[in-house]
Amino acid sequence: MLPNMAERERRLLSLEQRNQTLMEKIRSLQKANANLRQMNSRLREENEVFKSTEEILLRDNDKIKKKVLQLKELQESLQDDIYVLEEQLCACTCQGENKRGETIEPFQL
């Protein structure tokens, strides 16, 4: 063979090897890309679930806050009622004491 021909064959073999190596890398990258797409799809699904869960928790939190406010208002109302009842009891006790001459201690919380 001529030296030019041998050199060309050697270059051709080298190019074919590089081409084969590049094709293997492309296949590997394609597999990795497919895996990443699957992971991305799963992450999107999980994100939707988390968003839905977050909305439910926020809604429940708002309900709980409203209930706590209602209970605080009820507590204040009950405390007002207790105060009125204590005043009435004291008034009754004072009137009864005047009639019977005995002392009754007022109701205390």
C-alpha positions in Angstrom: 0.0 0.0 0.0 1.0 3.5 -0.5 1.8 5.7 2.5 -1.1 8.0 1.7 -3.5 5.1 1.5 -2.3 3.7 4.9 -2.6 7.1 6.5 -6.1 7.5 5.1 -7.2 4.1 6.4 -5.7 4.9 9.8 -7.6 8.2 9.9 -10.8 6.5 8.7 -10.5 3.9 11.5 -9.8 6.7 14.0 -12.8 8.7 12.8 -15.0 5.6 12.9 -13.9 4.9 16.5 -14.6 8.5 17.5 -18.0 8.3 15.7 -18.8 5.1 17.6 -17.8 6.6 20.9 -19.9 9.7 20.1 -22.9 7.5 19.2 -22.6 5.7 22.5 -22.5 9.0 24.4 -25.6 10.2 22.4 -27.5 7.0 23.4 -26.4 7.4 27.0 -27.5 11.1 27.0 -30.8 10.1 25.4 -31.4 7.5 28.2 -30.5 10.1 30.8 -32.8 12.6 29.2 -35.7 10.1 29.2 -35.0 9.4 32.9 -35.0 13.1 33.6 -38.3 13.6 31.8 -39.9 10.9 33.8 -38.5 12.4 37.0 -39.8 15.8 36.0 -43.2 14.4 35.3 -43.3 12.7 38.7 -42.2 15.9 40.4 -44.9 17.8 38.6 -47.5 15.3 39.9 -46.1 15.5 43.4 -46.1 19.3 43.2 -49.8 19.2 42.3 -50.5 17.0 45.3 -48.6 19.3 47.6 -50.4 22.4 46.2 -53.7 20.6 46.8 -52.7 19.6 50.3 -51.5 23.2 51.0 -54.8 24.6 49.9 -56.7 22.2 52.2 -54.4 23.0 55.2 -54.8 26.7 54.6 -58.6 26.3 54.4 -58.6 24.2 57.6 -56.4 26.8 59.3 -58.8 29.6 58.4 -61.7 27.5 59.9 -59.7 26.9 63.1 -58.9 30.6 63.4 -62.6 31.5 63.0 -63.6 28.8 65.6 -61.0 30.1 68.1 -62.3 33.7 67.6 -65.9 32.4 68.2 -64.7 30.6 71.4 -63.0 33.7 72.7 -66.1 35.7 72.1 -68.2 33.1 73.9 -65.7 33.1 76.8 -66.0 36.8 77.1 -69.8 36.6 77.0 -69.7 33.9 79.7 -67.4 35.9 81.9 -69.8 38.8 81.6 -72.7 36.5 82.5 -70.8 35.2 85.5 -70.1 38.7 86.7 -73.8 39.6 86.4 -74.7 36.4 88.3 -72.2 37.2 91.0 -73.6 40.7 91.4 -77.1 39.3 91.6 -76.1 36.7 94.1 -74.4 39.3 96.2 -77.5 41.5 96.0 -79.6 38.5 97.1 -77.2 37.6 99.8 -77.2 41.1 101.1 -81.0 41.2 101.2 -81.2 37.8 102.8 -78.6 38.8 105.4 -80.6 41.8 106.4 -83.7 39.7 106.8 -82.0 36.7 108.6 -78.9 38.3 110.1 -76.6 35.7 108.6 -73.7 36.1 106.2 -73.2 34.0 103.0 -70.0 34.2 101.1 -70.4 35.3 97.4 -69.5 32.8 94.7 -65.9 33.0 93.6 -64.2 31.6 90.5 
